[in-house]
Amino acid sequence: MTADDYNRCVDNCADGLYRFMIKHVRDTEIARDLVQDAFAKVWVKHADIDPDKAKSYLFSTGYHTMIDHVRRAKKQGNFEEADPMSFSDHSQYTDLNEVLHRALDRLPEVQKSVILLRDYEGYSYAEIGTICGLSEAQVKVYIFRGRKTLKEYIGKVENLV
């Protein structure tokens, strides 16, 4: 990848990577730092990166940078130890977007990542597998389980309105 290719990658992918990061960490400063770290890591390896795969490489690098941050901050919980009753929302609040974000925050990091990459960023299963270091089958399983958990948390739409 040349410097021009890198600059195009920054122009084309920075917003998407930032959206992905902010959905995970919920802190604008940390999200900006993570995006900057990802781009710095890509720049270090820019000579070895195929320009056609720059976006995938960038999101993969960003994903791993974010996971490292989460692990260092010790915010990753054990899904098996969670109280199943805490995964349902019975409040009469009508802001579906806020309820959805609360539900996403309850998911394990890997499920949250694959759902955000698929539903918010529009990546294919194969691309998500490459970014997260998972097989395509694992990606599908994590998306299925995550969506199932989201559905259980949110409940029926009629309860939200």
Z-matrix of the N, CA and C atoms (Angstrom, degrees):
N
C 1 1.436
C 2 1.532 1 107.48
N 3 1.303 2 115.86 1 133.15
C 4 1.456 3 121.02 2 178.23
C 5 1.526 4 109.40 3 -87.56
N 6 1.330 5 115.90 4 174.14
C 7 1.467 6 120.30 5 177.81
C 8 1.529 7 110.30 6 -63.62
N 9 1.337 8 117.37 7 -36.56
C 10 1.466 9 120.30 8 177.24
C 11 1.527 10 111.38 9 -64.82
N 12 1.337 11 116.23 10 -41.27
C 13 1.469 12 120.26 11 176.87
C 14 1.527 13 110.35 12 -62.23
N 15 1.323 14 115.83 13 -41.57
C 16 1.463 15 120.81 14 178.73
C 17 1.527 16 110.38 15 -61.64
N 18 1.326 17 116.50 16 -45.77
C 19 1.464 18 120.51 17 -179.98
C 20 1.529 19 111.57 18 -63.15
N 21 1.325 20 117.28 19 -38.31
C 22 1.465 21 120.59 20 175.74
C 23 1.525 22 110.30 21 -64.46
N 24 1.313 23 115.60 22 -39.60
C 25 1.471 24 120.37 23 178.38
C 26 1.528 25 109.70 24 -62.03
N 27 1.323 26 117.18 25 -42.95
C 28 1.467 27 120.89 26 177.92
C 29 1.525 28 109.73 27 -60.86
N 30 1.333 29 116.60 28 -47.57
C 31 1.468 30 120.83 29 -179.12
C 32 1.526 31 112.10 30 -62.13
N 33 1.317 32 117.03 31 -41.49
C 34 1.466 33 121.50 32 -174.37
C 35 1.524 34 114.53 33 -83.34
N 36 1.320 35 117.85 34 -27.67
C 37 1.464 36 120.07 35 -168.90
C 38 1.522 37 115.45 36 -114.95
N 39 1.316 38 118.52 37 -12.81
C 40 1.466 39 120.49 38 -173.90
C 41 1.523 40 112.08 39 -60.42
N 42 1.323 41 117.23 40 -44.37
C 43 1.470 42 119.55 41 -178.25
C 44 1.526 43 111.85 42 -64.97
N 45 1.318 44 116.75 43 -43.32
C 46 1.461 45 120.14 44 179.76
C 47 1.519 46 112.05 45 -64.14
N 48 1.333 47 116.20 46 -41.77
C 49 1.462 48 119.80 47 178.88
C 50 1.532 49 110.18 48 -66.22
N 51 1.323 50 116.81 49 -39.76
C 52 1.465 51 120.09 50 178.23
C 53 1.531 52 110.64 51 -63.04
N 54 1.339 53 117.46 52 -44.59
C 55 1.472 54 120.16 53 177.87
C 56 1.522 55 110.59 54 -58.38
N 57 1.329 56 115.50 55 -43.07
C 58 1.465 57 120.45 56 179.18
C 59 1.530 58 110.49 57 -60.86
N 60 1.315 59 116.85 58 -44.60
C 61 1.472 60 121.07 59 -178.21
C 62 1.529 61 111.61 60 -67.64
N 63 1.329 62 116.50 61 -43.96
C 64 1.457 63 119.48 62 -176.57
C 65 1.521 64 111.26 63 -65.44
N 66 1.327 65 117.65 64 -31.59
C 67 1.461 66 120.49 65 177.22
C 68 1.527 67 110.94 66 -65.89
N 69 1.318 68 116.01 67 -28.78
C 70 1.465 69 119.88 68 -179.04
C 71 1.520 70 112.55 69 -85.00
N 72 1.318 71 117.10 70 -51.18
C 73 1.459 72 119.61 71 -168.79
C 74 1.519 73 113.63 72 -95.01
N 75 1.347 74 118.04 73 -17.97
C 76 1.464 75 122.84 74 176.10
C 77 1.532 76 113.45 75 58.56
N 78 1.321 77 117.34 76 24.89
C 79 1.455 78 122.05 77 178.31
C 80 1.523 79 107.10 78 -138.78
N 81 1.325 80 116.53 79 118.61
C 82 1.467 81 119.62 80 -173.54
C 83 1.522 82 112.45 81 -62.83
N 84 1.313 83 117.37 82 -39.38
C 85 1.474 84 119.85 83 -178.70
C 86 1.525 85 111.40 84 -67.43
N 87 1.309 86 116.55 85 -43.76
C 88 1.473 87 120.00 86 178.55
C 89 1.522 88 109.77 87 -65.24
N 90 1.331 89 117.15 88 -41.49
C 91 1.466 90 120.53 89 178.64
C 92 1.526 91 110.76 90 -60.78
N 93 1.319 92 116.91 91 -43.86
C 94 1.478 93 120.28 92 177.81
C 95 1.523 94 110.98 93 -62.03
N 96 1.328 95 116.24 94 -42.60
C 97 1.467 96 119.83 95 178.74
C 98 1.525 97 111.46 96 -62.48
N 99 1.316 98 116.39 97 -41.95
C 100 1.460 99 120.49 98 179.72
C 101 1.528 100 111.31 99 -65.08
N 102 1.322 101 117.01 100 -40.88
C 103 1.471 102 120.50 101 177.36
C 104 1.520 103 109.75 102 -63.66
N 105 1.325 104 116.08 103 -44.17
C 106 1.462 105 119.84 104 179.59
C 107 1.529 106 110.90 105 -63.17
N 108 1.323 107 117.16 106 -42.22
C 109 1.466 108 120.62 107 177.34
C 110 1.528 109 111.24 108 -61.31
N 111 1.325 110 116.23 109 -41.52
C 112 1.470 111 120.12 110 179.86
C 113 1.530 112 110.47 111 -63.00
N 114 1.323 113 116.72 112 -45.75
C 115 1.463 114 119.51 113 179.00
C 116 1.534 115 111.51 114 -65.27
N 117 1.324 116 116.64 115 -35.62
C 118 1.464 117 119.42 116 177.41
C 119 1.527 118 110.82 117 -64.58
N 120 1.316 119 116.45 118 -41.50
C 121 1.461 120 120.19 119 178.39
C 122 1.528 121 111.28 120 -65.59
N 123 1.327 122 116.22 121 -37.77
C 124 1.465 123 119.72 122 177.47
C 125 1.523 124 109.72 123 -66.07
N 126 1.324 125 117.31 124 -40.37
C 127 1.459 126 119.96 125 -179.88
C 128 1.525 127 111.23 126 -62.43
N 129 1.318 128 117.35 127 -39.34
C 130 1.465 129 120.82 128 179.08
C 131 1.532 130 110.44 129 -59.42
N 132 1.328 131 117.06 130 -36.49
C 133 1.467 132 121.61 131 -177.66
C 134 1.530 133 112.80 132 -102.90
N 135 1.325 134 118.82 133 12.18
C 136 1.462 135 121.09 134 -171.30
C 137 1.524 136 113.66 135 -57.19
N 138 1.311 137 118.13 136 -31.09
C 139 1.460 138 120.31 137 -178.75
C 140 1.528 139 112.06 138 -68.99
N 141 1.318 140 117.23 139 -24.72
C 142 1.462 141 122.21 140 -177.54
C 143 1.528 142 113.75 141 -95.17
N 144 1.329 143 117.73 142 -2.80
C 145 1.467 144 121.53 143 -173.70
C 146 1.521 145 110.05 144 -98.05
N 147 1.321 146 114.97 145 133.38
C 148 1.466 147 121.59 146 174.60
C 149 1.531 148 107.54 147 -73.61
N 150 1.341 149 118.91 148 125.89
C 151 1.469 150 120.79 149 -178.29
C 152 1.529 151 113.63 150 -56.73
N 153 1.325 152 117.59 151 -30.00
C 154 1.465 153 120.38 152 179.60
C 155 1.528 154 112.07 153 -71.32
N 156 1.321 155 116.76 154 -20.05
C 157 1.465 156 120.81 155 -178.44
C 158 1.525 157 111.56 156 -111.56
N 159 1.315 158 116.70 157 15.28
C 160 1.466 159 120.91 158 -176.04
C 161 1.530 160 111.95 159 -63.11
N 162 1.322 161 117.68 160 -42.03
C 163 1.471 162 120.82 161 -178.47
C 164 1.523 163 110.58 162 -63.80
N 165 1.309 164 116.42 163 -45.27
C 166 1.456 165 120.29 164 178.99
C 167 1.526 166 110.72 165 -63.23
N 168 1.329 167 116.46 166 -43.03
C 169 1.464 168 120.92 167 179.02
C 170 1.525 169 109.95 168 -63.15
N 171 1.340 170 116.61 169 -41.70
C 172 1.460 171 120.81 170 -179.94
C 173 1.524 172 111.22 171 -63.14
N 174 1.324 173 117.39 172 -47.42
C 175 1.465 174 119.65 173 -179.52
C 176 1.525 175 110.95 174 -66.74
N 177 1.311 176 117.16 175 -35.44
C 178 1.456 177 120.11 176 176.61
C 179 1.526 178 110.32 177 -63.63
N 180 1.315 179 115.93 178 -45.73
C 181 1.462 180 121.08 179 178.19
C 182 1.526 181 110.25 180 -63.31
N 183 1.327 182 116.70 181 -43.99
C 184 1.461 183 120.89 182 178.38
C 185 1.516 184 112.33 183 -62.13
N 186 1.322 185 115.57 184 -42.11
C 187 1.465 186 120.06 185 178.75
C 188 1.529 187 110.38 186 -60.28
N 189 1.318 188 117.00 187 -47.45
C 190 1.463 189 120.43 188 -178.50
C 191 1.530 190 111.44 189 -67.53
N 192 1.319 191 117.15 190 -35.06
C 193 1.457 192 120.96 191 176.40
C 194 1.527 193 110.10 192 -64.13
N 195 1.322 194 116.49 193 -42.75
C 196 1.455 195 121.14 194 179.42
C 197 1.532 196 111.10 195 -66.06
N 198 1.317 197 116.54 196 -43.00
C 199 1.473 198 119.84 197 178.57
C 200 1.531 199 110.23 198 -62.34
N 201 1.327 200 117.66 199 -41.67
C 202 1.461 201 120.19 200 176.75
C 203 1.526 202 111.00 201 -59.71
N 204 1.329 203 115.97 202 -41.78
C 205 1.464 204 119.92 203 179.01
C 206 1.533 205 110.46 204 -63.29
N 207 1.319 206 116.31 205 -45.58
C 208 1.465 207 120.70 206 -178.62
C 209 1.519 208 110.22 207 -61.95
N 210 1.303 209 116.52 208 -42.63
C 211 1.473 210 119.49 209 179.80
C 212 1.520 211 111.25 210 -65.93
N 213 1.332 212 116.18 211 -40.28
C 214 1.465 213 118.66 212 178.32
C 215 1.524 214 110.53 213 -64.27
N 216 1.303 215 116.57 214 -36.82
C 217 1.461 216 120.43 215 -179.04
C 218 1.528 217 112.01 216 -80.19
N 219 1.317 218 115.92 217 -6.36
C 220 1.467 219 122.62 218 178.38
C 221 1.523 220 112.13 219 55.81
N 222 1.339 221 114.88 220 42.31
C 223 1.457 222 119.49 221 178.64
C 224 1.521 223 111.74 222 -96.83
N 225 1.310 224 116.56 223 -5.92
C 226 1.460 225 119.53 224 -177.64
C 227 1.522 226 108.99 225 -82.83
N 228 1.319 227 116.62 226 118.26
C 229 1.455 228 121.51 227 -179.61
C 230 1.508 229 111.61 228 -96.81
N 231 1.312 230 115.58 229 169.77
C 232 1.454 231 121.31 230 178.06
C 233 1.521 232 108.42 231 -92.82
N 234 1.321 233 116.85 232 118.69
C 235 1.464 234 122.57 233 -176.04
C 236 1.525 235 110.93 234 -63.12
N 237 1.326 236 118.07 235 -35.27
C 238 1.459 237 121.52 236 -178.26
C 239 1.529 238 111.93 237 -67.70
N 240 1.323 239 117.77 238 -25.46
C 241 1.452 240 120.92 239 -178.55
C 242 1.531 241 112.92 240 -87.73
N 243 1.302 242 117.12 241 -4.18
C 244 1.464 243 121.37 242 -176.95
C 245 1.526 244 110.77 243 -72.61
N 246 1.313 245 115.37 244 149.43
C 247 1.448 246 121.52 245 177.28
C 248 1.527 247 108.56 246 -78.55
N 249 1.340 248 118.65 247 119.51
C 250 1.468 249 120.15 248 -178.26
C 251 1.525 250 113.44 249 -59.65
N 252 1.314 251 118.01 250 -29.05
C 253 1.463 252 120.41 251 179.69
C 254 1.525 253 111.85 252 -68.95
N 255 1.329 254 116.99 253 -21.87
C 256 1.462 255 119.08 254 179.56
C 257 1.522 256 111.82 255 -77.27
N 258 1.334 257 117.50 256 -4.90
C 259 1.452 258 121.39 257 -178.64
C 260 1.523 259 112.55 258 -95.12
N 261 1.307 260 117.04 259 15.65
C 262 1.460 261 119.08 260 174.93
C 263 1.518 262 108.32 261 -127.49
N 264 1.293 263 114.56 262 145.14
C 265 1.451 264 120.32 263 -177.98
C 266 1.516 265 107.79 264 -118.52
N 267 1.313 266 116.45 265 116.94
C 268 1.451 267 120.76 266 -177.31
C 269 1.522 268 111.38 267 -111.18
N 270 1.330 269 116.75 268 10.48
C 271 1.458 270 118.66 269 179.87
C 272 1.522 271 110.33 270 -72.99
N 273 1.293 272 116.54 271 160.68
C 274 1.457 273 122.11 272 -178.06
C 275 1.526 274 110.50 273 -100.12
N 276 1.312 275 117.21 274 40.67
C 277 1.455 276 122.07 275 -178.43
C 278 1.521 277 109.73 276 -87.27
N 279 1.319 278 118.44 277 140.68
C 280 1.461 279 120.72 278 -172.95
C 281 1.520 280 114.24 279 -101.88
N 282 1.315 281 120.33 280 -1.36
C 283 1.453 282 120.98 281 179.94
C 284 1.526 283 109.33 282 -86.96
N 285 1.321 284 115.37 283 92.55
C 286 1.456 285 121.83 284 -176.40
C 287 1.525 286 111.88 285 -59.81
N 288 1.324 287 117.31 286 -36.90
C 289 1.458 288 121.12 287 -179.81
C 290 1.529 289 110.97 288 -60.66
N 291 1.329 290 116.84 289 -43.93
C 292 1.465 291 120.17 290 179.25
C 293 1.526 292 111.02 291 -67.28
N 294 1.318 293 117.14 292 -39.85
C 295 1.468 294 120.96 293 177.91
C 296 1.531 295 109.64 294 -63.23
N 297 1.328 296 116.39 295 -41.71
C 298 1.463 297 120.36 296 178.60
C 299 1.521 298 111.02 297 -62.60
N 300 1.316 299 118.41 298 -41.59
C 301 1.468 300 120.96 299 179.11
C 302 1.525 301 111.43 300 -66.27
N 303 1.317 302 116.82 301 -38.14
C 304 1.475 303 119.04 302 175.42
C 305 1.517 304 110.30 303 -63.58
N 306 1.332 305 116.37 304 -40.55
C 307 1.461 306 120.48 305 179.00
C 308 1.521 307 110.69 306 -64.90
N 309 1.332 308 117.21 307 -42.89
C 310 1.468 309 120.50 308 178.63
C 311 1.524 310 111.44 309 -61.32
N 312 1.327 311 116.71 310 -37.95
C 313 1.471 312 120.50 311 -179.50
C 314 1.523 313 112.48 312 -65.59
N 315 1.314 314 117.65 313 -20.69
C 316 1.469 315 121.13 314 -179.64
C 317 1.539 316 112.51 315 -84.68
N 318 1.319 317 116.61 316 -13.17
C 319 1.465 318 119.98 317 -178.37
C 320 1.521 319 110.92 318 -76.08
N 321 1.328 320 117.46 319 151.50
C 322 1.462 321 119.97 320 170.61
C 323 1.533 322 109.07 321 -61.08
N 324 1.313 323 117.15 322 151.49
C 325 1.461 324 121.95 323 -174.25
C 326 1.527 325 113.33 324 -53.82
N 327 1.325 326 117.81 325 -41.81
C 328 1.465 327 119.58 326 -176.43
C 329 1.525 328 110.71 327 -67.08
N 330 1.336 329 117.98 328 -39.76
C 331 1.462 330 120.60 329 177.93
C 332 1.521 331 110.74 330 -67.64
N 333 1.310 332 116.24 331 -41.89
C 334 1.454 333 120.55 332 178.25
C 335 1.527 334 110.49 333 -61.31
N 336 1.310 335 116.75 334 -42.49
C 337 1.468 336 121.08 335 -179.00
C 338 1.520 337 111.81 336 -63.62
N 339 1.319 338 117.21 337 -48.42
C 340 1.463 339 118.88 338 -176.87
C 341 1.525 340 111.15 339 -67.51
N 342 1.322 341 117.87 340 -35.83
C 343 1.472 342 120.27 341 178.11
C 344 1.525 343 110.34 342 -67.57
N 345 1.328 344 116.99 343 -42.99
C 346 1.466 345 119.42 344 178.78
C 347 1.527 346 111.37 345 -64.55
N 348 1.333 347 116.29 346 -42.20
C 349 1.464 348 118.98 347 179.40
C 350 1.525 349 111.26 348 -64.84
N 351 1.315 350 117.32 349 -37.37
C 352 1.464 351 120.82 350 -177.79
C 353 1.536 352 111.97 351 -78.60
N 354 1.319 353 115.94 352 -52.17
C 355 1.463 354 119.74 353 -171.02
C 356 1.522 355 113.75 354 -87.45
N 357 1.313 356 118.64 355 -30.47
C 358 1.459 357 120.55 356 -179.14
C 359 1.525 358 111.96 357 -94.88
N 360 1.327 359 116.93 358 -39.98
C 361 1.458 360 120.16 359 -175.97
C 362 1.522 361 113.64 360 -100.65
N 363 1.324 362 118.64 361 -14.31
C 364 1.458 363 122.14 362 173.76
C 365 1.524 364 115.93 363 77.93
N 366 1.305 365 118.31 364 24.26
C 367 1.464 366 120.89 365 178.60
C 368 1.522 367 110.83 366 -75.00
N 369 1.324 368 116.06 367 153.03
C 370 1.462 369 121.10 368 175.38
C 371 1.527 370 108.92 369 -78.54
N 372 1.320 371 115.76 370 166.47
C 373 1.461 372 120.09 371 178.73
C 374 1.532 373 111.07 372 -59.81
N 375 1.319 374 117.09 373 -41.23
C 376 1.465 375 121.07 374 -179.70
C 377 1.525 376 110.78 375 -64.13
N 378 1.328 377 116.90 376 -42.49
C 379 1.468 378 120.07 377 179.35
C 380 1.525 379 111.09 378 -65.45
N 381 1.312 380 116.47 379 -40.18
C 382 1.467 381 120.30 380 178.33
C 383 1.525 382 109.83 381 -63.78
N 384 1.328 383 116.15 382 -41.02
C 385 1.461 384 119.97 383 177.57
C 386 1.516 385 111.61 384 -60.03
N 387 1.320 386 116.47 385 -40.96
C 388 1.460 387 120.74 386 178.32
C 389 1.522 388 110.80 387 -65.49
N 390 1.322 389 116.59 388 -44.99
C 391 1.466 390 121.27 389 -178.17
C 392 1.525 391 111.30 390 -64.20
N 393 1.319 392 117.19 391 -43.92
C 394 1.469 393 121.63 392 -174.29
C 395 1.524 394 114.08 393 -93.45
N 396 1.325 395 117.19 394 -5.85
C 397 1.453 396 119.98 395 -178.53
C 398 1.513 397 113.00 396 72.42
N 399 1.329 398 116.19 397 36.00
C 400 1.465 399 121.78 398 -179.06
C 401 1.521 400 109.25 399 -120.75
N 402 1.321 401 116.06 400 160.98
C 403 1.463 402 119.17 401 172.86
C 404 1.529 403 107.93 402 -78.10
N 405 1.316 404 115.97 403 162.37
C 406 1.454 405 120.46 404 179.64
C 407 1.531 406 110.87 405 -61.15
N 408 1.325 407 116.46 406 -37.33
C 409 1.467 408 120.53 407 178.74
C 410 1.531 409 110.67 408 -65.00
N 411 1.336 410 117.06 409 -41.30
C 412 1.459 411 119.98 410 178.16
C 413 1.517 412 111.11 411 -63.19
N 414 1.331 413 116.46 412 -39.92
C 415 1.462 414 120.71 413 178.68
C 416 1.521 415 109.76 414 -59.86
N 417 1.330 416 116.56 415 -46.56
C 418 1.464 417 120.35 416 -179.53
C 419 1.528 418 111.30 417 -62.18
N 420 1.325 419 116.52 418 -40.13
C 421 1.469 420 120.54 419 179.89
C 422 1.526 421 110.15 420 -65.50
N 423 1.343 422 117.36 421 -45.70
C 424 1.457 423 120.34 422 -179.75
C 425 1.524 424 111.48 423 -64.07
N 426 1.319 425 117.29 424 -38.16
C 427 1.463 426 120.28 425 178.04
C 428 1.530 427 109.94 426 -66.18
N 429 1.319 428 116.49 427 -44.22
C 430 1.471 429 120.38 428 178.77
C 431 1.525 430 110.90 429 -59.99
N 432 1.330 431 116.39 430 -49.31
C 433 1.466 432 120.05 431 -178.36
C 434 1.526 433 111.40 432 -64.92
N 435 1.321 434 116.05 433 -40.84
C 436 1.461 435 119.65 434 179.21
C 437 1.513 436 112.12 435 -63.74
N 438 1.329 437 116.11 436 -45.16
C 439 1.468 438 119.79 437 178.98
C 440 1.530 439 110.97 438 -64.36
N 441 1.313 440 116.17 439 -37.26
C 442 1.470 441 120.09 440 178.56
C 443 1.534 442 109.74 441 -63.57
N 444 1.320 443 116.48 442 -43.95
C 445 1.459 444 120.62 443 178.27
C 446 1.524 445 110.89 444 -64.10
N 447 1.343 446 116.65 445 -41.66
C 448 1.462 447 120.17 446 177.55
C 449 1.527 448 110.97 447 -60.89
N 450 1.322 449 115.73 448 -42.53
C 451 1.462 450 120.26 449 -179.60
C 452 1.527 451 110.26 450 -63.42
N 453 1.339 452 117.23 451 -42.36
C 454 1.461 453 120.62 452 179.12
C 455 1.523 454 110.89 453 -65.35
N 456 1.326 455 116.56 454 -38.19
C 457 1.464 456 120.28 455 -179.07
C 458 1.526 457 110.90 456 -68.41
N 459 1.292 458 115.67 457 -48.39
C 460 1.466 459 120.11 458 -175.56
C 461 1.527 460 110.87 459 -71.86
N 462 1.313 461 116.31 460 -35.82
C 463 1.455 462 119.49 461 -179.26
C 464 1.517 463 110.48 462 77.85
N 465 1.261 464 115.66 463 -153.66
C 466 1.458 465 120.24 464 -179.24
C 467 1.523 466 109.93 465 -81.36
N 468 1.308 467 116.13 466 141.04
C 469 1.462 468 121.56 467 179.92
C 470 1.531 469 110.26 468 -61.01
N 471 1.310 470 117.44 469 -31.75
C 472 1.463 471 120.74 470 -179.91
C 473 1.530 472 110.91 471 -61.34
N 474 1.323 473 117.32 472 -29.52
C 475 1.467 474 120.71 473 179.63
C 476 1.524 475 111.64 474 -73.35
N 477 1.320 476 116.63 475 -21.03
C 478 1.459 477 120.18 476 -177.31
C 479 1.522 478 112.26 477 -87.48
N 480 1.302 479 116.23 478 -24.78
C 481 1.462 480 119.34 479 -175.13
C 482 1.503 481 111.87 480 -92.57
